[in-house]
Amino acid sequence: MAERRKFKKRFCKYCEQKVDFIDYKDLGALKFSLSERFKIMPRRLTGNCKRHQELVTVAIKRARQTALIPYIVDRKNVVEHPFENLK
């Protein structure tokens, strides 16, 4: 029988800081919830609770609409460090 891997329990960093609102203009905080290709990372990888994951998702979508974060990354033009261009 295969052994199950034991992972450490992830905690919501927004609950620890007691954050009520996630601002879409704060790109430094949002970049931890984005992959290298600017996709929204799931809860199981970020460790966010359901409430804060929904707030992060809304903030990322608002930042995309205001052109602070790109919608897609071109496969042909691969960038070494994608978050350096974000301020």
C-alpha positions in Angstrom: 0.0 0.0 0.0 1.4 3.4 -1.0 2.2 5.9 1.8 0.4 9.2 1.8 2.5 12.3 1.6 2.2 14.6 4.5 2.1 18.2 3.5 2.2 21.1 5.9 -1.2 22.9 6.3 -1.3 26.2 4.4 -2.8 29.2 6.2 -4.5 32.1 4.6 -2.1 35.0 4.8 -4.9 37.5 4.4 -6.7 36.1 7.5 -3.5 36.3 9.5 -3.1 40.0 8.6 -6.9 40.5 9.1 -7.4 42.0 5.6 -11.0 43.0 4.7 -10.4 44.4 1.2 -7.8 43.5 -1.4 -7.0 46.5 -3.7 -6.6 45.8 -7.4 -3.8 48.5 -7.6 -1.5 46.7 -5.2 0.3 44.5 -7.7 2.9 43.4 -5.2 0.3 41.5 -3.2 -1.5 40.1 -6.2 1.6 38.7 -7.9 1.7 35.9 -5.3 -1.6 34.6 -6.6 -0.5 34.6 -10.2 1.5 32.0 -12.1 4.4 32.9 -14.5 1.9 33.1 -17.3 -0.4 35.4 -15.3 -3.0 32.7 -14.6 -4.9 32.9 -11.3 -3.5 30.2 -9.0 -6.0 27.9 -7.2 -6.7 27.9 -3.5 -5.0 24.6 -2.9 -1.7 26.1 -4.1 -1.9 29.6 -2.5 -3.5 28.5 0.8 -6.1 31.2 0.7 -9.5 30.7 2.3 -12.6 30.8 0.1 -13.6 34.4 1.0 -10.1 35.8 0.4 -9.6 33.8 -2.8 -12.8 35.3 -4.2 -11.5 38.8 -3.3 -8.2 38.1 -4.9 -9.9 36.8 -8.1 -12.1 39.9 -8.3 -9.0 42.2 -7.8 -7.0 40.4 -10.5 -9.9 40.7 -12.9 -10.2 44.4 -12.2 -6.5 44.9 -12.6 -6.7 43.1 -16.0 -9.5 45.4 -17.1 -7.5 48.5 -16.2 -4.4 47.0 -18.1 -2.2 46.7 -15.0 -1.9 42.9 -15.5 -1.9 41.3 -19.0 -4.6 38.8 -19.9 -2.2 36.4 -21.6 1.5 35.9 -22.2 2.7 35.2 -25.7 4.4 31.8 -26.0 6.8 33.1 -28.6 8.1 36.0 -26.6 9.1 34.3 -23.4 10.1 36.7 -20.6 12.7 35.7 -18.1 11.2 37.5 -15.1 7.5 38.4 -15.8 6.9 40.3 -12.6 9.8 42.8 -13.2 7.6 44.9 -15.5 4.9 45.2 -12.9 5.4 48.1 -10.6 
